[in-house]
C-alpha cells in the first residue's frame, strides 16, 4: 500500500497549458459556500447514522461543480488546485467542526436525564467551536512532514479525494480507465445506500450468529455496503488483518469470560466496550502512536527547525512563527470563552489543551493507517482523566473531553487535506489557510444547524436522532459521576499491559527485515474499538487488494485506487443528499 500511495502522490498533468491558479478570489468564495453547506449538513448526518461519511470527497465534488459553473460564465477554467482548496475548507467545516455535534447531543442527553444543566445558545456554540477548531489546525501544521512525507501514511479519505480531483481535472478522455473505475465504484456504493437508507429494502447490517450467539448485540458481522470495503482496498492487507485481530480478541474471545467474571453487566457492545475493552485498546493505540513518534524524533526536530518564517516562503509550508502566535491567541480565546461562558476553570482549560495534543498525535497515526478517527474512544479516556481531576463533576467532564476531542479532530482532518494536496500538487501553506477559513464558517453553520435539527427531530428517545456515539459519551459521563471506582481494576491493569505491548510491537514493526509481519498496535487497538460490522468488510478489502496485486499488478495499479475511491465517494454523496432532504 505504501508503494501505491507514493505513486499516487505524483501529480498527473491537468489540461494542456492550464495555468497553476490556486489561491484565487473565486476559490476562497466558493470555499466559504461549500464550508457552510458541509457544516450545516454534518449534524444531521452524524446524529442520524452515528458517523460522518467522507466529507473530503463530497466537498471536492461540490467545489468542482460550482467552480465549473463559474468557469462557464467567466470563461476561465477551474484548476484542480482551486478545487483542492475548496475541498479543504469543506473538510474543516464538516469532518472537523461537525464532530462537535456529537458532544452537543451528548450534553443534551445528560440535560434530559437531569445530570447536567448546560443549555448552549448558538453564540455560545460558535464561540466554543471556532477557537478550539483553529487551535487544532495550528497544532497539526508541524506534523505534516512526519506523517505525510516521512511515514507516508495512507489517509484513505484524503487519497480518495486527491484521486477524484485528478480524474475530474483530466476529463474522461485523458483518464478513461480511472474515470470508469471511479464511476462504477460510486454507482455501486450509491446503489447500496439508496436501497438501505433511502428505500429500506435491505438491512444496514447482517450479524454473524454462527460466530457467537450474541453477534447482533456485540455488532459482529458486516455492513451491507462497500464504503468500508473501499477503505480496506486503500489501506492494504497488513493493517486490515491487524484490525481483524483486534476484532477477534475483543468481540469473539473476551466478552463471555468478562461477563462470567462479573466485569461487564451485559453482553452488549457499549457495555463491554466502556467497562473493559476500551482500556487495553486505548493502551495499544496510545503506546503505538507515541512510540512511533519517539523512534522518529530526529524527523520531528528537523521539521520544527525547518519551519522558520524565512524558509517557509516558496517551500509551501505555513510559517512556524504564525503557528506559534496563532496557537497562543487561540488558547487564550478558548480559556476566556470556557471560563466566562461555560464556567470551566482556567487551569483545566490549559490541561485540556495539553491533553488534546496527545490525542492528536495518536489519532493522526490511527486515522492515517486505518481511515478511522478514534476521537470518541480517546475522548472517553479524557473523560476518565477529568473524573480524576474533578470527581463527580459532570459539566467539567463533558466540556473538558469535548474541547480536547474538538482540537484533536480538526488536527487529524488537516492531514487528510495534506494527503489530497500532495496528490494534486497543491501548496501546503494555502491548504492551511483554507482550513483556517473553513473552521469559523463551519462553526457558525453548526451553531445554527444543530439547534434547528434538535428542534425538528429531537435527540435521543423514541423517534429522536439516536447518535450512538453521543449515547456512549453521555453514558460514560454518567458512569464516572459515580466515582472512578466504578471501573474494574482489571481493566486498568489491562491498560498497563497494553501500553507495554504497544511499545514492543512498535519497536518490532520498525525492523526492516521482519517488521511487515508484525501486527500494527494502533490498528489492533482500533479493531477492538469500532464495530465488527465495519471491520469485516475492511479485512475483505485488504485481502482482495493483496490478491489482486499478486495476480495482476498492472491492473491493480490502474484501477484499485479510483475504484476504492468510488466506493467511498458514492455513499458519502447519497448520505449528504438524504441529510439535506431530511433537513
N, C-alpha and C positions, 0 to 999 in steps of 0.2 A: 504494500500500500504506500510505503514511503516513496518508492520509485515513481509510482503513478502520480503522487502529489507533486513531486519535483517536476515531472514532465508537464503537469497541468499548470505549473507556476510560470511557464514561459508564455508571455502574451502572444496570441496569434494576431496577425495583421488585420486591421479593420478595412474599411473601404479604401480603395486606392486613392492616394493623395489626400486623405482626410486629415485635417489639422488636429493637433493634440489640444482640443478645447476641454478644459476641466473645471476649474473653479469660476464658472460664469454666473452672471446675474440670474439667467433663467434656470440654471441648475439649482441655485440656492432657493429661488422662489418655488420651484416645483418640489424641492426637498421639504420645505415647510408645509406645503399642502399634503404631501404623502405622509409626513410625520404626524400631522393632525389626524389623518384618517386611520393610521395604524394605532395611534394612542387611543382613539375613540373606540376602535373595534376590539382591541385586546381584552378589556374586561369581560365582554360577553363571551368571547371565545374561551378564555382561560376558565372562567367560572362555570361555563356550561360543560366543557369536556374534560376539565381537570389539568390541561397542559396547553401551552401555546404552540401552534404549528410554526413552520419555517417562515418567519416574518421576513427574513433576508430576501428570499426568492419572490415573495409576494410584492415587496417594496420594489424590487428590480423590475418586475412586470409592470406595475403601476407607473413607475418612473419612465419606463420605455414608452408606454402608451401616451402619456401626457407630453413628454418631450417630442415624440414623433408628431403629435398633432400640432404642437407649436412650430415644429420644423416645416410643416406643410404651409403654414401661414407666413413664416419668416423666410422660407426657402433656404434655411440653414440647417443642415442635417445634424441631428443629435449624435454625440460621440458616446462610446461605451464608458468613457471616464466620467462624463457628466451623469450618466445613468448610475454608475457606481456610487457617486456621491449622494444621489437621491436615495438609493438603496441603503446607504449607511445611515442617513437621518431616519429613515423608516424603521430600521432595526433598533436604533437607540430609543425611539419613541414607543415601539411595540414590545420587543423582547426585553429591553432593559427596564424602562419606566413602567411598562404594563405589568411587570411582575408584581408590583406593589398592590395591585388589585386583590391578589390572594391574601395579603396581610390585612387589607382593609376589610375584606369579607370575614376573616377570622376575628377581627376586632368586633364586628357587628354581631357575630355568633355569640361571643362572650357577653356582649351587651344584652342580648336576648335572654341569656341564662342568668343574668344578674351578677355575674362575676366581674363585670367591668362597667364603667360609666364614662366612656370616651367616645363622644359623637363629634366627628370631624366635619367642618364645613369645607366647601370647595376651596376656599382661600387657604385654610389650614393644610389641606391635602397638597395643594400646589407648593406651598412654602416648605413642606416636608420633603416632597419628592424631588424638586428641582436641585437643591444643593447636594442632596445625597447622590443623585444620579451624576451630576457634574463631577463630584469628588471621585466616584468610581471610574469614570473615564480617565481622569487625570492620573490617578494612581496606577492605571494599567498601561499607560503610554510607554514607560521604560521597559516593560516586559516583552514588547513585540519581538525584538531581535532574538531573544531566547526562545520563545515558544513558536514563532513563525519561521525565522531564518535558521536558527541553530537546531532546534528539536524537530522542526518541520512537521508539527502535529497536523492531523487531518482536518479538523474543524469541518465536519461534513456539510453542515448548512452553508458555511461560507464557501466551500468548494462548489456546492450546487449553485449558489448564487453567481459565483465567478464564471462557471461553465455556461450558465444561462445567459449571462451578459455577452460572452463571446459569441454564442450562437445567434443571439438577437442582433448583434453588431455585424456579423459576417453576412447574414442573409441566407436564404435557402440554397442558392446555387453554390456558394463557396463552402458551406458547411453541411452539405446534403445528408451524409450518413448520420452525423451527430444531431442535426435538426430532427431527422426521422426518429432516432432513438429517444430524444427528449420528448417529442410529441407522443410517441407510443406509450412511454412510461407515464407521462402526465395524464393521458386519456384513461389508462388502466386505473391509476390511482384515483382520479376524479370519479370514475365509474363506481369504485368500491364505496367512496364516501357518499355519493348520491344514493346508492342503494341502501346504505347503512343509516346515515343520519337524515338524509333528505326524505326517502320513501319508507324507511323502516322495514324493508323486505328481507334483510339479512341481519343477524345479530352482530353486535360490535366485537364480541369475543367468543371463543369456544374454550371450555375448560377441559383439561386432560385428566378426567377422573380415573383413567387407567393407571395413572402415576400415583395419585393419592385421592382418597375419598373426600378430602377437604379442598380439592383443586379450585373450586369456584370461590370459596371464601378466602383462600390464600392467593388467588389470582395466578394460578399455574395453568398455562395454556397458551393460546395465541390470539392476537387480534386478527380480524378479517379485513385485511388491507395490506398495502405494500409500502407504507411510509417507513416502518422500522426495517423492512427488508431492504429498502434502498439505502438506509443508513449503514446496514451491515455490508452491503456491496462496496461502500466507500471506505469503511473502517478497516476491513480486512480480517483475516482468519484469527490471528493471534489474540487480538483484543476481544473479538466476539466470543471466542472459546473461553477466554478468561471471565467474561461476563456470564457465560453459561455455567462455569464452575461455581461462581457466586450464587447463581440461581439454585443449583443442586444442593449446595451446602446449607443455604438459608431457608429454602422453601420445600425441600424434599427430605433432607436429613434431620434438621434441627427442630421443626415445630412440635412433633408429637413428644419427643423426650422433654422439651421445655414445658409442655402442658402437663405431662405426668409428674414432673418435679414441682409443679405449682408456681413456676416462674412467669407464666403468662396466664391471664384469666380465661382466654378462649382462643380457639384456633381460627382467627381472622387475620387478615393482612395487617390492619392497623394495630391491633393488639400485640401481635408477635413482633412487629417492627418497632413500635415505640417502647415496649417493655424490655426488649432484649437485643434483637438483631441489629438495630441501628448503631449500637455502640461498637461492636467489633468491625462492622462495615465502615463506619466513620474512621476508626483507627487505621484501617488499611489505606483509606484514601488520604488521610492527613499525612501519615508516615511516608506513603509513596510519593505524594506530591512535593512535600518539603525536602525529603531526602534527594529527590531528583534535582532540585534546585541547588542543594548543598554540593552535590557532585559536580555541578557546572558553575560553581561560584565565580570562577575566573571570567566566564562569559558575561555573567550579570554585572560584575565590576567593570568590565570593558564597555558594556552598554551605557552605564551611567557616566563614565569618563568621556564617551564619545558623543554625548548629547548636549554639548555646550551650545549656547545660542549662536556663536560664530560658526560652528561646524554643522549646524542644522539647516543652513540656507538651501543650497542646491541638493543636499543629500536627501531631503524629503522628510526628515524627522521633525517632530514638534519640539521646539527648543526646551531644554531641561529647566531653564530659568522660568519660563512660563508655567511649566508643570508645577514647580515648587511653590511659586507665589499663588498660582491658581488654587492649588490644593489647600494652602493655608487659608485663603479667603473663603473657600467653600466650607472648610472645617469650622471656621469662626461663625459663618452664617448658620450652619447646621446646629452648632451649640446654642446659639441665641434663639433660634426658632424652637428647638426642642425644650429649652428652659422656659421661655415665655408662653408658648402655645400649648405645649404638652406636659409641662411640669416635670421634665426629665432633668435629673441632676447634671451639672456641668461635668463633673469628673467621670460620670458614667458615659456621657457622650464621647469624651476623649477615649475611654476604654473601648467603646463601640467602634470607633474609627480604627484603632489598632487591631481589634478582632476581625474587622471586615477585610483588612489586608491579608490576614491569614486565610480567611475564607476564599478570597480571590485567588491566591497562589495555588491552593488546592483545586478550586473549582475550574480554573482555566485549564489545568492539565487534564482533569477528568473530562471536561467538555471537548477538549481537543482530541482525546483518544477515542471517546465513546459517543459523542454527539448528544449526551445528556448532561444538563446542568444540575449538579446536586445541591442547588441552593436550599431547597426546603429541608433536606436532611441535615445539611451543615448548619442551617439556621436553628434547627431543633437542638443541636449541640450548644449553640449560643444561648438558647433558652435555658439550658441546664446551667450554663455559666452564670447567667443573670439570676437564676434561682439561688445560687450560692452567694452572689454579691448582694442581692436584695430578697431574702427568703420570703415567700408568700406574697410578694408584690406583683400582681398580675399586670398592671399597667406598665411597669418598668420592664417586665419580661417581654411584652408584646412590642413596645416601642423600640427597645434595645435590639432585639433579634430582627425586627423588621427593618430597622435602619441599617444594620450590618449586612443583611441579605440584599438590600437595595443597592448599596455601594458595590458589593461583590458582583451582583448580576450585571450591572452596567459595565464593569470592567471585563467580565467574561465575554460579553457580546461584542465589545470592541475588537476582540481577537477574530471573531467571525468576519468582521468587515476588513480587517487587515489581510486575512486569508483571501477573500474575494478580490481585494485590491491588488494583491501580489499576482494573482492570476491574470488580471486585465491590465496591469501595469500602471496603476494609479499612484499618486503621490501620498505618502503616509501622513504628511502634515495636513493635507486637505481632508483626508478621511477623518482625522481627529477633529478638525474644525467643524465638519458637518455633524459629527457625533455631539459636539458641544452645542450645536444649533438644535439638533433633534431632541435633546433631553428636556429643555424647558418647554418646547412645543408639546412633546408627549405628556409632560407633567400637567400642563394646562388641559389637554384633551382628556386625560384620565380623571382629573379633578371635576370636570363637567360630566363625563360619560358615566363614571361609576355611580354617583348618586342617582342618575337617571335610570340606569339598569337595575339598581337595587329597588327603586320605587316601582318599576314596571314589573319585575319578576319576584322580588324578594330574595333573601339569602338564607339558605338552609330551610329545613322544614318541608312540609308537603307542597310540592309544586314549585318550590324555590330553586334558585341556582345552587346546586349541591356543592360544587367546588371541593372535591375530595382532599386537595392539599390544604385548603383552609380548615376543613374539619379536623385534619391531623394536627395542624398548628394550634388550633383552639383547644383540642383535646389534650395536647401535651402541656399547654399552659395550665389547664385545669388540674391535670395530674400533679404538676410541680407545685401548684398552690398548696398542696397537702404536705409539702416538705420534700427535700431531696431524698429522704429515707424511703420514699415510695418506690424508688428504683431498686432493682435487685442487685445486691453486692456482686453476684456472679457476673452480671453484665459489665460492671466496672472493671472486674478482673479480666474479662474477655477483651475489653478495650485496651488494657495494658499489654496483653499478649499480642493483640493485633498490631499495635504500634511497633513492637519489636519485629514481628514477622514482616510488616510492611517495609521496614528499613532493610532487612536481609534480602527480601525479594528484589528491591530496587537496586541494591548493590550487585546482585547476581545478574539482573537483566541488563546491566550496563556492560557486562563482559562481551566483547565482540565475537568470541568463539561459540558460546552456548547461550547467550542472552535471549535469542529469539525463541528458545524452548521454555523459558521461564514465564509463568503467568504474570500478567501485569497486576500489581497490587491495587492500583486505582480502579482498574476495570473489574477485578474480583469484588472489591468493595461496592462499586456501583451496581453490579449484578445482584448483590444482596439487598439493595435498597429499592430498586424500581420493580414494578410488577413483571412477572414472568410473561404476561401477555405481550409485552413489548420486547423482552429479551429473546424469546424463542425465534421470532422471525429475523432478528438481527443475526443470530447464530447461523440460521439457514442462509442468509445473505452472505455472510463471511465464507461459508463452505462453497457456495455457488461461485463466488469471485475467485477463490483459490483454484477450484477445479477448472473453471473457465480459462484462467491464466495458464494452467498447465497444458490444457488441450489445444488452445488457440490463442497464443499471446498477442498476435496481431489484432484479431477482432476484439479481444478483451480490452486492449489499449484504446481502440477506437470507440467502442460502444458502451463500456461499463460505466464510466463516469456520467455521460449525458443520460443514459437510461436510469441510473440510480437517482440522478438529479430530477428527472421527470417524475419518478415515484414520490419523491419528497414534495415537489412543486405542486402536483395535481391536488393532493389532499389539502395543502395549505391554501390554495386558491378557492377551492369549494367551501372549506370551512369558513373562510373570510366572507364569502358571499352569503352563506347561511346566517352568519352572525349579523351581517348588515341588514338582512331581511328581517331577522328577529328584532333587531333594534328599532 
